[in-house]
Amino acid sequence: MARHEFQPGKLIAGFFLTTAGVVYAGDAGGWWDTPWFVMIPLLTGGLSLAGAVALLTHGVRRRAASRRTAARTAANRGPGGSNVPG
């Protein structure tokens, strides 16, 4: 299986959607009675939290990538600080 980067926003979205499915299935199965208005805050809150985490993760990865690029550029310039060899 190919490796991929960890995406916590998708993990949180999946958790809240799975939780909503379990709540709905328990209500449909007669195990408990869930009011209709419980699902709206559960889904909107979970998806909002997932979006915020995904935005934060994107910002952190973008900043880390720009730092790596800046470090490589500085390393390629050498001790004189110029790109011109010689």
Secondary structure, 3 states (H helix, E strand, C coil): CCCCCCCHHHHHHHHHHHHHHHHHHHHHCCCCCCCHHHHHHHHHHHHHHHHHHHHHHHHHHHHHHHHHHHHHHHHHHCCCCCCCCC
